[in-house]
């Protein structure tokens, strides 16, 4: 994902001597009815130079080649009546705005950086994002059916020159299971009584929602701001909490809402489009030491059952773990690029890597307490199933990685074959300044 925001600005300057306008932006390629502007090329080129250490060839020419292929996708989309749904475009626009804002310190700072409002920037982003989504849909349609067989994988690996085989550092198959203590029935009843009384006092006007939040809420991060959470969109909060927030009218207080964190009441401050700003008060059922002792005993028992083959790691993780990153993968960390449970040791966070280095294959770590990001205490344990020492790539240890590379190559070949055939029926023009680009040789003669 990009780490900077590129605002494409069309600039004109007046030359004093000739008294005419010199346009700095210009068309550098035409594909059917689609155009590539110099500003688009320069923006992509500037980012690629930051992202790539080495490229054999002319990087700008290759960037232009890829932009022309994207425009070819758009041409096919227009012919085939392929469109991006409004909801998907809106979601992607919103996701990017949230990402950019989080990187720069909030929407107000983002507006200051851009020199325009969020609404104006969304309007500017939208056509480009719509084109990107449509291009992705066309590309996916061309590659969805591409599969590789075990024979394809073996042949792909065999064709890699031995001196070009990649070296991999130490990799591990490591599982993490985390568990949180459950409050007693008495603790839940007491918490419910507390928040019921707070809600009644607010509604009677005994004190304001803000004062009640500062004085009582167990969400200390928002309590200092009178419970105010700031604007959030759908999908950013847990379900029950979010549904309650979106049902409220400004100034109204919600019914009591129970979530995995405890009991809440909410007050809507404002609604801005599809975003809402709300205050909340959280009362957590009290966790006492006996709850933690019981949790540790439960975890110790689960580890024993796995060792004795009475339970599998998949069962323990899916039924008991609270770790979102590993829960649905039988407790194991996964390589995000391949989905493999074999991950580079250096990719683990320092604390996890340090724990792993103290273990041997087949070891379970003893249950230990940890403090979660939300301030709650739980217990966790690790299971080290396998250690793969640093090595040169081979099919036995790296089949999944090689399979991914083979699939990517076969998909690239499918795209290349489609481009070679489809471009014959499309008008394509490229600025003469790029006539010597080897990366663009395949497009020559198509503007006749």
C-alpha positions as CSV (number, residue, x, y, z in Angstrom):
1,X,0.0,0.0,0.0
2,X,1.2,3.4,-0.8
3,X,2.7,5.4,2.1
4,X,2.4,8.8,0.5
5,X,-0.6,10.6,-1.0
6,X,-0.2,11.8,-4.5
7,X,-2.4,14.7,-5.5
8,X,-2.4,15.0,-9.3
9,X,-2.4,18.6,-10.2
10,X,-2.7,20.0,-13.8
11,X,-0.3,22.9,-14.0
12,X,0.1,25.6,-16.6
13,X,2.8,28.3,-16.7
14,X,3.0,31.4,-18.8
15,X,6.2,32.0,-20.7
16,X,7.0,35.6,-20.6
17,X,8.8,35.9,-23.9
18,X,6.3,34.0,-26.2
19,X,3.2,35.1,-24.3
20,X,1.8,31.6,-24.7
21,X,0.8,28.8,-22.4
22,X,3.2,25.9,-21.9
23,X,1.2,22.9,-20.6
24,X,3.4,20.8,-18.3
25,X,1.0,17.9,-18.3
26,X,0.3,16.1,-21.6
27,X,-1.0,12.9,-23.1
28,X,1.7,10.3,-23.4
29,X,-0.4,7.3,-24.6
30,X,-3.9,6.6,-26.0
31,X,-5.6,3.2,-25.8
32,X,-8.9,3.2,-27.6
33,X,-10.8,6.1,-25.9
34,X,-8.6,5.9,-22.7
35,X,-5.6,8.2,-22.2
36,X,-2.4,8.1,-20.1
37,X,-1.3,11.5,-18.8
38,X,2.3,12.5,-18.1
39,X,1.3,13.3,-14.5
40,X,0.0,9.8,-14.0
41,X,3.3,8.3,-15.4
42,X,5.5,10.6,-13.3
43,X,3.6,9.9,-10.1
44,X,3.8,6.1,-10.6
45,X,7.4,6.3,-11.6
46,X,8.3,8.4,-8.5
47,X,6.7,5.9,-6.2
48,X,8.2,2.9,-8.0
49,X,11.7,4.4,-7.6
50,X,11.1,4.5,-3.8
51,X,9.7,0.9,-3.7
52,X,12.3,-0.8,-5.9
53,X,16.0,-1.0,-5.1
54,X,17.1,-2.4,-8.4
55,X,15.4,-2.8,-11.8
56,X,17.1,-4.1,-14.9
57,X,15.9,-2.0,-17.7
58,X,14.2,1.4,-18.1
59,X,11.8,1.6,-15.1
60,X,9.8,4.5,-16.5
61,X,9.3,2.7,-19.8
62,X,8.0,-0.4,-17.9
63,X,5.7,1.8,-15.8
64,X,4.2,3.2,-19.0
65,X,3.9,-0.3,-20.4
66,X,1.9,-1.4,-17.3
67,X,-0.3,1.8,-17.5
68,X,-1.1,1.0,-21.2
69,X,-2.1,-2.6,-20.2
70,X,-4.4,-1.2,-17.5
71,X,-6.1,1.0,-20.1
72,X,-6.5,-2.1,-22.3
73,X,-8.4,-3.7,-19.4
74,X,-10.6,-0.6,-19.3
75,X,-11.2,-0.9,-23.0
76,X,-12.3,-4.5,-22.6
77,X,-14.5,-3.6,-19.6
78,X,-16.3,-1.0,-21.7
79,X,-16.9,-3.5,-24.5
80,X,-18.0,-6.2,-22.0
81,X,-20.1,-3.8,-19.9
82,X,-18.1,-4.5,-16.7
83,X,-18.6,-1.9,-14.0
84,X,-17.5,-1.4,-10.4
85,X,-20.4,-1.4,-7.9
86,X,-21.0,1.9,-6.2
87,X,-20.8,0.2,-2.7
88,X,-17.4,-1.3,-3.5
89,X,-16.1,2.0,-4.8
90,X,-17.4,3.9,-1.8
91,X,-15.9,1.3,0.6
92,X,-12.5,1.6,-1.1
93,X,-12.5,5.4,-1.1
94,X,-13.4,5.3,2.6
95,X,-10.8,2.7,3.4
96,X,-8.0,4.8,1.8
97,X,-9.2,8.0,3.5
98,X,-9.1,6.2,6.8
99,X,-5.6,4.9,6.1
100,X,-4.2,8.2,5.0
101,X,-5.8,10.0,8.0
102,X,-4.3,7.4,10.4
103,X,-0.9,7.9,8.9
104,X,-0.9,11.7,9.1
105,X,-2.7,12.2,12.4
106,X,-6.4,12.6,11.6
107,X,-8.8,13.9,8.9
108,X,-8.2,17.6,9.9
109,X,-4.4,17.2,9.3
110,X,-5.1,15.3,6.1
111,X,-7.2,18.3,4.9
112,X,-4.4,20.7,5.8
113,X,-1.9,18.5,3.9
114,X,-4.0,18.3,0.8
115,X,-5.2,21.9,0.9
116,X,-8.8,20.7,0.2
117,X,-11.7,19.1,2.1
118,X,-12.1,15.4,2.5
119,X,-15.2,15.6,0.3
120,X,-13.3,17.3,-2.4
121,X,-10.5,14.8,-2.2
122,X,-12.9,11.9,-2.3
123,X,-14.4,13.3,-5.5
124,X,-10.9,13.5,-7.0
125,X,-10.0,10.0,-6.0
126,X,-13.2,8.3,-7.0
127,X,-12.7,8.0,-10.8
128,X,-9.2,6.6,-10.5
129,X,-10.3,4.1,-7.8
130,X,-13.3,3.1,-10.0
131,X,-10.9,2.4,-12.9
132,X,-8.6,0.4,-10.6
133,X,-11.4,-1.8,-9.4
134,X,-12.7,-2.4,-13.0
135,X,-9.1,-3.2,-14.1
136,X,-8.8,-5.7,-11.2
137,X,-12.1,-7.4,-12.2
138,X,-10.9,-7.8,-15.8
139,X,-7.6,-9.1,-14.7
140,X,-9.1,-11.6,-12.2
141,X,-11.5,-12.8,-15.0
142,X,-8.5,-13.6,-17.1
143,X,-6.5,-15.4,-14.4
144,X,-9.2,-17.1,-12.3
145,X,-9.1,-20.3,-14.2
146,X,-5.3,-20.5,-14.1
147,X,-4.2,-23.4,-12.0
148,X,-0.9,-25.2,-11.6
149,X,-0.5,-29.0,-11.2
150,X,2.3,-30.6,-9.1
151,X,4.0,-31.3,-12.5
152,X,3.8,-27.6,-13.4
153,X,5.4,-26.8,-10.0
154,X,8.2,-29.3,-10.5
155,X,8.9,-28.1,-14.0
156,X,8.9,-24.5,-12.9
157,X,11.4,-25.3,-10.2
158,X,13.6,-27.3,-12.5
159,X,13.9,-24.4,-14.9
160,X,15.3,-22.1,-12.3
161,X,19.1,-21.9,-12.7
162,X,20.8,-23.3,-9.7
163,X,22.7,-20.1,-9.1
164,X,19.4,-18.1,-9.1
165,X,17.7,-20.2,-6.4
166,X,16.7,-17.9,-3.5
167,X,18.1,-18.4,0.0
168,X,15.7,-18.5,2.9
169,X,16.5,-17.6,6.5
170,X,15.3,-19.7,9.4
171,X,11.6,-20.5,9.2
172,X,9.3,-21.9,11.8
173,X,5.8,-23.4,12.3
174,X,4.7,-21.6,15.4
175,X,1.3,-21.5,17.0
176,X,-0.1,-19.0,19.5
177,X,-3.2,-19.5,21.6
178,X,-4.5,-16.7,23.9
179,X,-7.4,-17.0,26.3
180,X,-9.3,-14.4,28.4
181,X,-10.9,-15.1,31.8
182,X,-14.7,-15.1,31.9
183,X,-16.3,-13.1,34.7
184,X,-18.5,-14.8,37.2
185,X,-22.3,-14.5,37.0
186,X,-22.1,-12.4,40.2
187,X,-19.6,-10.0,38.6
188,X,-21.8,-9.6,35.5
189,X,-24.9,-8.9,37.5
190,X,-23.0,-6.3,39.6
191,X,-21.7,-4.6,36.4
192,X,-25.2,-4.6,35.0
193,X,-26.6,-3.0,38.1
194,X,-23.9,-0.3,38.0
195,X,-24.5,0.7,34.4
196,X,-28.3,0.6,34.9
197,X,-28.0,3.1,37.8
198,X,-25.7,5.4,35.7
199,X,-28.1,5.4,32.8
200,X,-31.0,6.2,35.2
201,X,-29.1,9.1,36.8
202,X,-28.2,10.5,33.3
203,X,-31.8,10.4,32.2
204,X,-33.0,12.1,35.4
205,X,-30.5,14.8,34.8
206,X,-28.5,14.1,38.0
207,X,-25.3,14.6,35.9
208,X,-24.3,14.8,32.2
209,X,-23.3,11.9,30.1
210,X,-19.8,13.4,29.8
211,X,-19.4,13.7,33.6
212,X,-20.6,10.2,34.1
213,X,-18.1,8.9,31.5
214,X,-15.2,10.7,33.1
215,X,-16.2,9.4,36.5
216,X,-17.2,5.8,35.8
217,X,-16.2,4.5,32.4
218,X,-13.8,1.6,32.3
219,X,-12.7,2.7,28.8
220,X,-10.0,5.0,30.1
221,X,-8.9,6.1,26.6
222,X,-12.3,7.7,25.9
223,X,-13.3,8.6,29.5
224,X,-10.9,11.5,29.6
225,X,-12.8,13.0,26.6
226,X,-16.2,12.5,28.3
227,X,-16.6,9.1,26.5
228,X,-16.3,10.6,23.0
229,X,-14.9,8.2,20.5
230,X,-14.6,10.4,17.4
231,X,-16.1,9.6,14.0
232,X,-16.2,6.0,13.0
233,X,-17.7,4.1,10.0
234,X,-19.5,0.8,9.7
235,X,-17.3,-2.1,10.4
236,X,-15.0,-0.4,12.8
237,X,-16.8,-1.3,16.0
238,X,-18.1,-4.6,17.3
239,X,-21.6,-5.5,15.9
240,X,-23.9,-4.8,18.8
241,X,-22.2,-1.6,19.7
242,X,-22.3,-0.4,16.1
243,X,-25.9,-1.2,15.5
244,X,-26.9,0.7,18.6
245,X,-24.9,3.7,17.5
246,X,-26.4,3.9,14.1
247,X,-30.0,3.7,15.4
248,X,-29.6,6.7,17.7
249,X,-30.8,10.2,17.2
250,X,-28.4,13.0,18.2
251,X,-28.4,13.6,22.0
252,X,-30.3,10.4,22.7
253,X,-29.0,7.7,25.1
254,X,-29.1,4.0,24.0
255,X,-30.4,1.0,25.8
256,X,-27.7,-1.0,27.6
257,X,-25.6,-2.9,25.1
258,X,-23.6,-6.0,26.0
259,X,-20.4,-6.8,24.1
260,X,-17.4,-9.0,24.7
261,X,-15.9,-6.0,26.6
262,X,-18.8,-5.5,29.0
263,X,-21.8,-3.3,29.3
264,X,-22.2,0.0,27.4
265,X,-24.5,2.9,27.0
266,X,-24.1,5.3,24.1
267,X,-25.0,8.8,23.3
268,X,-25.0,10.0,19.7
269,X,-23.2,13.3,19.2
270,X,-23.4,13.8,15.4
271,X,-23.8,12.0,12.1
272,X,-21.8,13.0,9.1
273,X,-22.7,11.0,6.0
274,X,-22.1,7.3,6.8
275,X,-20.0,8.2,9.8
276,X,-21.2,8.8,13.4
277,X,-19.6,10.3,16.4
278,X,-20.7,9.0,19.8
279,X,-19.9,8.9,23.4
280,X,-20.0,5.8,25.4
281,X,-19.7,4.5,29.0
282,X,-18.2,1.0,29.5
283,X,-18.6,-1.0,32.7
284,X,-16.5,-4.2,32.7
285,X,-17.5,-7.1,34.9
286,X,-14.8,-7.4,37.5
287,X,-12.2,-10.1,36.9
288,X,-10.7,-11.4,40.2
289,X,-7.6,-13.4,40.9
290,X,-9.6,-16.7,41.2
291,X,-10.8,-16.2,37.6
292,X,-7.2,-16.0,36.4
293,X,-6.1,-19.0,38.4
294,X,-9.0,-21.0,36.9
295,X,-8.0,-19.8,33.4
296,X,-4.4,-20.9,33.9
297,X,-5.6,-24.3,35.1
298,X,-7.9,-24.7,32.0
299,X,-5.0,-23.8,29.7
300,X,-2.6,-26.2,31.4
301,X,-5.3,-28.9,31.0
302,X,-5.7,-28.1,27.3
303,X,-2.0,-28.3,26.6
304,X,-1.9,-31.7,28.4
305,X,-4.8,-33.0,26.2
306,X,-3.0,-31.9,23.0
307,X,0.2,-33.7,24.1
308,X,-1.9,-36.8,24.8
309,X,-3.7,-36.6,21.5
310,X,-7.1,-36.1,23.1
311,X,-7.4,-32.7,21.4
312,X,-5.9,-31.2,18.3
313,X,-4.4,-27.7,18.1
314,X,-7.2,-26.9,15.6
315,X,-9.8,-27.8,18.2
316,X,-8.1,-25.8,21.0
317,X,-7.6,-22.7,18.8
318,X,-11.1,-22.6,17.2
319,X,-12.9,-23.3,20.5
320,X,-10.9,-21.4,23.0
321,X,-8.4,-18.9,21.5
322,X,-9.1,-15.2,21.4
323,X,-6.2,-14.3,19.1
324,X,-7.8,-13.0,15.8
325,X,-4.6,-13.5,13.8
326,X,-4.1,-17.2,14.5
327,X,-7.5,-18.5,15.7
328,X,-8.8,-19.6,12.3
329,X,-5.5,-21.1,11.2
330,X,-5.3,-23.9,13.9
331,X,-3.4,-21.4,16.1
332,X,-0.5,-21.0,13.7
333,X,1.0,-17.9,12.3
334,X,0.7,-17.7,8.5
335,X,2.8,-16.1,5.7
336,X,0.5,-13.4,4.3
337,X,1.9,-13.8,0.8
338,X,1.4,-17.6,0.5
339,X,-0.8,-18.6,3.4
340,X,1.8,-21.1,4.5
341,X,2.1,-22.0,8.2
342,X,5.9,-21.8,7.7
343,X,7.0,-18.3,8.4
344,X,10.3,-16.5,8.6
345,X,11.6,-16.3,12.1
346,X,12.7,-12.7,11.5
347,X,9.1,-11.7,10.7
348,X,8.0,-12.5,14.2
349,X,7.7,-9.7,16.7
350,X,10.8,-9.5,19.0
351,X,9.0,-10.8,22.1
352,X,7.6,-13.8,20.2
353,X,10.9,-14.5,18.5
354,X,12.8,-14.5,21.8
355,X,10.3,-17.0,23.2
356,X,10.6,-19.2,20.2
357,X,14.4,-19.2,20.4
358,X,14.1,-20.8,23.9
359,X,12.0,-23.7,22.5
360,X,12.8,-26.9,20.7
361,X,10.6,-28.6,18.1
362,X,7.5,-30.1,19.7
363,X,7.7,-27.8,22.8
364,X,4.8,-26.1,24.4
365,X,5.6,-23.0,26.4
366,X,4.1,-22.8,29.9
367,X,1.0,-20.7,30.2
368,X,1.9,-17.1,31.0
369,X,0.0,-13.9,31.6
370,X,-0.1,-11.1,29.0
371,X,-1.7,-7.7,28.9
372,X,-3.8,-7.1,25.8
373,X,-4.0,-3.8,23.9
374,X,-7.4,-3.1,25.4
375,X,-6.0,-3.4,29.0
376,X,-7.4,-6.8,29.7
377,X,-5.3,-9.6,31.2
378,X,-5.2,-13.1,29.8
379,X,-3.0,-16.2,29.4
380,X,-1.2,-17.4,26.4
381,X,1.0,-20.3,25.3
382,X,3.1,-21.1,22.2
383,X,3.6,-24.4,20.4
384,X,6.7,-24.9,18.2
385,X,5.9,-27.6,15.7
386,X,8.8,-27.3,13.3
387,X,12.1,-25.4,12.7
388,X,13.4,-25.1,9.2
389,X,17.1,-24.0,9.2
390,X,18.4,-21.4,6.8
391,X,18.7,-23.0,3.4
392,X,18.6,-22.6,-0.4
393,X,15.2,-23.1,-1.9
394,X,14.1,-26.7,-2.4
395,X,10.8,-28.4,-3.2
396,X,10.7,-30.4,0.0
397,X,10.8,-27.5,2.4
398,X,9.4,-24.7,0.1
399,X,6.8,-26.4,-2.0
400,X,4.1,-23.8,-1.2
401,X,6.4,-20.9,-2.0
402,X,7.4,-22.4,-5.3
403,X,3.8,-23.2,-6.1
404,X,2.9,-19.5,-5.5
405,X,5.7,-18.4,-7.8
406,X,4.7,-20.9,-10.5
407,X,1.1,-19.8,-10.3
408,X,2.1,-16.1,-10.6
409,X,4.2,-17.0,-13.6
410,X,1.4,-18.9,-15.3
411,X,-1.0,-16.0,-14.6
412,X,1.5,-13.5,-16.1
413,X,1.8,-15.7,-19.2
414,X,-2.0,-15.8,-19.5
415,X,-2.1,-12.0,-19.3
416,X,0.7,-11.6,-21.8
417,X,-1.0,-13.9,-24.3
418,X,-4.3,-12.1,-23.9
419,X,-2.6,-8.7,-24.4
420,X,-0.8,-9.9,-27.5
421,X,-4.1,-11.0,-29.1
422,X,-6.5,-8.3,-27.8
423,X,-4.3,-5.3,-28.7
424,X,-4.6,-6.1,-32.4
425,X,-8.1,-4.8,-32.5
426,X,-7.5,-1.6,-30.5
427,X,-6.1,1.8,-31.5
428,X,-2.9,2.4,-29.5
429,X,-0.7,5.5,-29.7
430,X,2.4,6.3,-27.7
431,X,4.4,9.5,-27.6
432,X,7.5,9.5,-29.9
433,X,9.7,10.3,-26.9
434,X,9.3,6.7,-25.8
435,X,10.0,5.2,-29.2
436,X,13.3,3.7,-28.1
437,X,11.9,1.9,-25.1
438,X,12.5,-1.8,-25.4
439,X,9.7,-2.4,-22.8
440,X,7.2,-0.8,-25.3
441,X,8.4,-2.7,-28.4
442,X,5.3,-4.9,-28.5
443,X,3.0,-1.8,-29.0
444,X,4.7,-0.5,-32.1
445,X,2.7,-0.2,-35.3
446,X,-0.7,-0.3,-33.5
447,X,-1.5,3.3,-34.3
448,X,-1.7,2.8,-38.0
